[in-house]
């Protein structure tokens, strides 16, 4: 599963979030959104460049909480 994480996380640091998720789901964290991205994980409500790219590529935008609920 390929994900992009953007914005501030409630979980803690980005590294802690990735480490925790990798215990349950095999993920690859990408720096930017592409056609190979499965999810954009964000808590931001503003439309950032990554959000706009996710929409263009049809990537699912999901909050941190919802991502954890669905995959953990």
C-alpha positions as YAML, in Angstrom:
chain: A
units: angstrom
residues:
- id: 1
  name: UNK
  ca: [0.00, 0.00, 0.00]
- id: 2
  name: UNK
  ca: [1.39, 3.39, -0.97]
- id: 3
  name: UNK
  ca: [0.48, 6.41, 1.12]
- id: 4
  name: UNK
  ca: [1.41, 10.06, 1.36]
- id: 5
  name: UNK
  ca: [1.17, 11.80, 4.72]
- id: 6
  name: UNK
  ca: [0.79, 15.56, 4.90]
- id: 7
  name: UNK
  ca: [0.10, 18.02, 7.69]
- id: 8
  name: UNK
  ca: [0.22, 17.67, 11.45]
- id: 9
  name: UNK
  ca: [-0.66, 14.30, 12.98]
- id: 10
  name: UNK
  ca: [-2.48, 13.77, 16.27]
- id: 11
  name: UNK
  ca: [-0.68, 10.43, 16.72]
- id: 12
  name: UNK
  ca: [2.69, 12.04, 17.36]
- id: 13
  name: UNK
  ca: [5.63, 12.20, 15.04]
- id: 14
  name: UNK
  ca: [5.39, 11.05, 11.45]
- id: 15
  name: UNK
  ca: [8.05, 8.39, 12.15]
- id: 16
  name: UNK
  ca: [6.06, 7.03, 15.11]
- id: 17
  name: UNK
  ca: [2.90, 6.89, 12.99]
- id: 18
  name: UNK
  ca: [4.69, 5.03, 10.18]
- id: 19
  name: UNK
  ca: [6.37, 2.61, 12.61]
- id: 20
  name: UNK
  ca: [3.04, 1.84, 14.28]
- id: 21
  name: UNK
  ca: [1.16, 1.30, 11.02]
- id: 22
  name: UNK
  ca: [3.89, -0.97, 9.65]
- id: 23
  name: UNK
  ca: [3.24, -3.35, 12.54]
- id: 24
  name: UNK
  ca: [-0.18, -4.08, 11.01]
- id: 25
  name: UNK
  ca: [-0.04, -3.12, 7.33]
- id: 26
  name: UNK
  ca: [2.85, -3.19, 4.88]
- id: 27
  name: UNK
  ca: [3.05, 0.41, 3.62]
- id: 28
  name: UNK
  ca: [5.37, 2.50, 1.54]
- id: 29
  name: UNK
  ca: [5.37, 6.19, 2.38]
- id: 30
  name: UNK
  ca: [5.86, 8.41, -0.65]
- id: 31
  name: UNK
  ca: [6.98, 12.04, -0.61]
- id: 32
  name: UNK
  ca: [4.53, 13.13, -3.27]
- id: 33
  name: UNK
  ca: [1.19, 12.03, -4.69]
- id: 34
  name: UNK
  ca: [1.31, 10.01, -7.91]
- id: 35
  name: UNK
  ca: [-0.91, 7.63, -9.85]
- id: 36
  name: UNK
  ca: [0.57, 4.85, -7.69]
- id: 37
  name: UNK
  ca: [-0.59, 6.41, -4.42]
- id: 38
  name: UNK
  ca: [-3.42, 4.60, -2.63]
- id: 39
  name: UNK
  ca: [-4.17, 7.13, 0.13]
- id: 40
  name: UNK
  ca: [-3.39, 10.69, 1.11]
- id: 41
  name: UNK
  ca: [-3.50, 10.79, 4.90]
- id: 42
  name: UNK
  ca: [-4.16, 14.29, 6.21]
- id: 43
  name: UNK
  ca: [-5.94, 16.10, 9.01]
- id: 44
  name: UNK
  ca: [-5.81, 19.37, 7.11]
- id: 45
  name: UNK
  ca: [-9.02, 20.94, 5.88]
- id: 46
  name: UNK
  ca: [-7.33, 23.29, 3.45]
- id: 47
  name: UNK
  ca: [-6.75, 22.22, -0.12]
- id: 48
  name: UNK
  ca: [-3.00, 21.84, -0.39]
- id: 49
  name: UNK
  ca: [-1.05, 20.97, -3.50]
- id: 50
  name: UNK
  ca: [-0.96, 17.32, -2.41]
- id: 51
  name: UNK
  ca: [-4.73, 17.37, -1.92]
- id: 52
  name: UNK
  ca: [-5.24, 18.81, -5.40]
- id: 53
  name: UNK
  ca: [-2.91, 16.20, -6.91]
- id: 54
  name: UNK
  ca: [-4.76, 13.43, -5.07]
- id: 55
  name: UNK
  ca: [-8.02, 14.60, -6.60]
- id: 56
  name: UNK
  ca: [-6.48, 14.70, -10.07]
- id: 57
  name: UNK
  ca: [-5.20, 11.14, -9.73]
- id: 58
  name: UNK
  ca: [-8.31, 9.81, -8.02]
- id: 59
  name: UNK
  ca: [-6.42, 9.05, -4.81]
- id: 60
  name: UNK
  ca: [-8.57, 8.56, -1.73]
- id: 61
  name: UNK
  ca: [-8.08, 11.35, 0.84]
- id: 62
  name: UNK
  ca: [-8.54, 10.09, 4.38]
- id: 63
  name: UNK
  ca: [-8.01, 11.47, 7.87]
- id: 64
  name: UNK
  ca: [-5.45, 9.97, 10.21]
- id: 65
  name: UNK
  ca: [-8.22, 8.71, 12.51]
- id: 66
  name: UNK
  ca: [-10.18, 7.05, 9.70]
- id: 67
  name: UNK
  ca: [-7.01, 5.45, 8.30]
- id: 68
  name: UNK
  ca: [-6.22, 3.94, 11.71]
- id: 69
  name: UNK
  ca: [-9.82, 2.75, 12.10]
- id: 70
  name: UNK
  ca: [-9.88, 1.04, 8.72]
- id: 71
  name: UNK
  ca: [-6.48, -0.63, 8.79]
- id: 72
  name: UNK
  ca: [-5.57, -1.23, 12.44]
...
